[in-house]
Amino acid sequence: MGWRVLITALLFFTSQFISINSQAQICAYGIYSQDETNIRDRVTVSPGMIGSKNKIEIGVEADIKGTIISSGNTILRNNCIVEQSVYAGGTVTKQSGAAVSG
């Protein structure tokens, strides 16, 4: 019973700061940040999109199963794999061996 109250309170609290439309858009992401999303070396992210209102950095040998969407720059470190697409408002920098298959 207590967890239902906690979830209701959490939803009410977040709805005071985020519009319903924004909530629906953010929920489509597995990982999202307002400032910088930094996925470290050799991490696998599956499923879900990765997003940032600013910068995204994907670490060495990371394996990303979803799409990456950034309003700013995106850096793909050595030998990382993105199995979907990468969209960036700024530049996409691919280091040696980085691959995007979508």
Backbone bond lengths (Angstrom), bond angles and torsions (degrees), N, CA, C in turn:
res aa  C-N    CA-C-N  psi(-1)  N-CA   C-N-CA  omega(-1)  CA-C   N-CA-C  phi
1 M - - - 1.448 - - 1.527 110.84 -
2 G 1.342 117.62 -38.78 1.455 121.34 -178.06 1.516 113.38 -65.09
3 W 1.325 117.95 -33.83 1.463 120.99 -179.20 1.532 111.37 -67.78
4 R 1.344 117.81 -31.05 1.456 120.55 177.20 1.526 111.12 -66.45
5 V 1.305 115.73 -40.25 1.461 120.60 178.08 1.528 109.47 -65.01
6 L 1.334 116.71 -42.35 1.462 121.39 179.31 1.525 111.06 -62.02
7 I 1.317 117.97 -45.43 1.467 121.64 179.30 1.523 110.85 -63.85
8 T 1.325 117.13 -43.64 1.467 120.87 178.77 1.519 110.79 -61.54
9 A 1.330 116.89 -44.11 1.468 121.09 178.98 1.523 110.84 -63.92
10 L 1.332 116.96 -41.21 1.461 121.43 179.92 1.532 110.86 -64.47
11 L 1.319 117.15 -44.54 1.464 120.77 178.39 1.523 111.25 -63.16
12 F 1.342 116.86 -41.52 1.458 120.25 178.16 1.527 110.23 -63.45
13 F 1.332 116.86 -45.27 1.460 121.74 -178.37 1.526 110.87 -60.83
14 T 1.345 117.90 -48.61 1.459 120.13 -178.22 1.524 111.87 -68.19
15 S 1.323 117.44 -30.72 1.467 119.33 -179.48 1.524 111.63 -68.37
16 Q 1.310 117.32 -18.71 1.455 120.59 178.13 1.527 111.91 -72.99
17 F 1.352 116.94 -21.13 1.461 121.77 -175.38 1.525 113.75 -112.74
18 I 1.322 117.93 -20.52 1.461 122.06 -176.21 1.519 108.40 -125.30
19 S 1.315 116.32 131.80 1.461 119.37 177.93 1.521 110.55 -68.46
20 I 1.325 117.51 158.93 1.467 122.39 179.12 1.525 110.14 -57.61
21 N 1.328 118.08 -42.72 1.455 121.63 179.72 1.527 110.79 -61.09
22 S 1.334 117.91 -44.19 1.460 121.86 178.60 1.523 110.84 -63.78
23 Q 1.325 117.06 -39.74 1.464 120.11 179.07 1.515 110.37 -59.98
24 A 1.318 117.63 -43.54 1.459 121.13 -178.96 1.521 110.91 -64.65
25 Q 1.325 117.89 -39.48 1.452 121.14 179.61 1.518 111.59 -68.34
26 I 1.322 118.50 -43.50 1.458 121.85 -178.91 1.519 110.83 -66.61
27 C 1.325 118.44 -33.38 1.458 121.44 -179.20 1.525 112.74 -64.64
28 A 1.308 118.33 -19.54 1.462 121.20 178.32 1.525 111.69 -72.41
29 Y 1.321 117.52 -13.84 1.459 122.45 -177.53 1.521 111.34 -94.96
30 G 1.342 115.16 142.40 1.462 120.34 170.09 1.518 109.53 -77.51
31 I 1.342 115.70 -38.27 1.465 122.72 178.31 1.524 107.22 -138.49
32 Y 1.334 116.75 132.00 1.462 121.85 178.82 1.514 109.45 -147.14
33 S 1.344 116.59 142.50 1.462 120.17 175.74 1.518 110.13 -137.21
34 Q 1.302 115.48 156.25 1.458 121.43 175.96 1.522 110.96 -82.41
35 D 1.333 118.16 -28.05 1.461 121.58 -173.78 1.531 111.93 -111.31
36 E 1.320 117.80 -68.17 1.460 121.24 -176.33 1.524 110.20 -146.60
37 T 1.319 115.97 130.00 1.459 121.28 173.69 1.517 107.19 -104.47
38 N 1.336 116.27 123.71 1.455 121.23 -177.45 1.526 108.56 -126.63
39 I 1.327 116.33 105.12 1.460 121.91 177.11 1.522 106.39 -92.15
40 R 1.313 117.38 122.23 1.458 122.20 -172.12 1.532 112.60 -76.75
41 D 1.328 115.50 176.22 1.464 123.41 -178.16 1.530 111.92 -60.66
42 R 1.347 115.33 139.32 1.466 125.03 174.13 1.530 114.35 58.71
43 V 1.317 117.16 29.94 1.469 122.07 176.84 1.526 108.32 -95.29
44 T 1.332 116.78 141.68 1.454 121.78 172.98 1.521 108.29 -108.65
45 V 1.331 116.87 129.06 1.460 122.22 176.84 1.529 107.80 -117.52
46 S 1.340 115.06 116.54 1.464 120.21 -178.70 1.517 109.03 -156.56
47 P 1.280 121.02 136.34 1.459 128.74 -17.44 1.515 109.54 -87.44
48 G 1.293 116.14 -172.64 1.461 121.51 173.10 1.506 113.79 109.97
49 M 1.333 114.96 154.14 1.457 121.72 178.28 1.523 109.63 -81.30
50 I 1.324 114.98 156.92 1.460 122.48 173.56 1.518 106.14 -115.53
51 G 1.334 116.67 131.19 1.455 119.52 -177.76 1.508 113.30 -141.26
52 S 1.316 114.99 161.55 1.455 121.67 174.81 1.517 109.04 -155.75
53 K 1.301 114.36 144.46 1.456 120.13 174.70 1.529 110.22 -75.81
54 N 1.335 116.22 -10.14 1.456 121.03 -179.05 1.528 110.56 -131.53
55 K 1.317 119.06 -101.37 1.463 124.58 -170.64 1.530 111.47 -109.08
56 I 1.348 115.80 146.74 1.464 121.77 172.59 1.515 108.36 -127.80
57 E 1.325 115.72 135.68 1.465 121.69 174.40 1.523 108.29 -128.86
58 I 1.334 116.07 126.94 1.456 122.24 178.70 1.519 107.55 -109.09
59 G 1.326 116.88 127.12 1.463 122.56 -172.66 1.523 115.12 -74.72
60 V 1.327 114.17 172.34 1.464 123.55 -179.58 1.533 110.05 -59.05
61 E 1.326 115.97 130.96 1.466 124.74 176.84 1.534 114.10 59.23
62 A 1.321 117.44 20.44 1.467 120.31 175.11 1.524 108.81 -72.31
63 D 1.331 116.31 151.82 1.465 122.12 179.70 1.526 107.73 -122.87
64 I 1.326 116.38 109.47 1.455 122.55 -176.72 1.526 108.01 -107.08
65 K 1.323 116.94 117.53 1.468 121.29 -176.05 1.527 112.92 -84.10
66 G 1.328 117.93 -17.19 1.462 121.36 -175.35 1.520 112.91 -111.91
67 T 1.319 115.10 -170.80 1.462 123.70 -179.62 1.525 109.99 -83.89
68 I 1.326 116.21 149.22 1.464 122.74 175.72 1.527 107.58 -112.45
69 I 1.345 116.32 129.47 1.466 121.54 179.01 1.524 108.44 -131.85
70 S 1.343 115.73 122.74 1.460 120.89 -178.30 1.518 109.86 -134.87
71 S 1.325 116.55 139.20 1.466 120.33 173.90 1.522 110.99 -77.72
72 G 1.334 116.01 -20.74 1.465 121.13 -179.84 1.517 111.15 -110.11
73 N 1.339 115.68 -142.64 1.454 121.97 -179.21 1.527 111.27 -83.96
74 T 1.338 115.66 156.55 1.457 122.01 175.48 1.527 108.01 -131.00
75 I 1.334 115.77 132.12 1.463 121.85 178.07 1.518 108.17 -116.43
76 L 1.325 115.79 125.31 1.461 122.12 176.33 1.528 107.22 -109.12
77 R 1.326 116.40 109.63 1.470 121.32 -175.89 1.526 111.25 -74.03
78 N 1.326 115.64 171.72 1.463 123.46 -175.71 1.526 113.33 -47.40
79 N 1.328 114.58 130.00 1.469 123.38 171.79 1.524 115.20 60.95
80 C 1.313 118.66 19.12 1.470 118.62 175.04 1.531 108.31 -80.35
81 I 1.323 115.65 155.74 1.458 121.40 -178.50 1.523 108.90 -124.93
82 V 1.324 116.43 127.91 1.459 122.35 172.73 1.527 105.53 -114.54
83 E 1.322 116.63 114.80 1.456 120.94 -173.38 1.528 113.84 -84.46
84 Q 1.323 117.99 -1.44 1.464 122.33 175.08 1.526 107.87 -124.14
85 S 1.315 118.00 -142.08 1.471 122.22 -176.29 1.518 111.92 -103.81
86 V 1.333 115.86 162.42 1.465 123.30 174.64 1.523 107.77 -123.37
87 Y 1.338 116.33 123.84 1.459 122.97 177.25 1.525 108.00 -121.02
88 A 1.332 116.47 130.49 1.464 119.72 -179.63 1.515 109.81 -140.76
89 G 1.342 115.31 140.27 1.452 120.55 174.26 1.515 111.31 -73.65
90 G 1.337 115.93 -24.36 1.468 122.31 177.48 1.521 109.53 -105.41
91 T 1.321 115.93 -138.57 1.462 121.04 -178.25 1.526 111.35 -95.73
92 V 1.327 115.84 152.65 1.462 122.61 171.36 1.521 106.31 -110.81
93 T 1.341 116.07 117.55 1.456 121.50 179.93 1.515 108.66 -106.48
94 K 1.341 116.07 119.14 1.460 121.38 178.39 1.521 108.90 -107.53
95 Q 1.338 116.26 119.53 1.451 120.15 175.83 1.525 109.60 -82.55
96 S 1.303 116.52 178.61 1.467 123.35 -175.65 1.523 112.12 -53.61
97 G 1.322 115.93 125.24 1.453 121.60 175.82 1.525 115.75 81.66
98 A 1.317 118.50 -4.22 1.474 120.68 178.56 1.519 108.56 -69.05
99 A 1.342 116.48 137.74 1.447 120.24 -175.72 1.534 111.45 -133.10
100 V 1.321 114.94 139.53 1.475 122.46 174.92 1.517 105.98 -123.69
101 S 1.335 116.74 117.95 1.466 118.92 -174.76 1.521 113.76 -101.72
102 G 1.318 118.16 -1.83 1.470 119.86 -178.34 1.491 113.42 -98.17
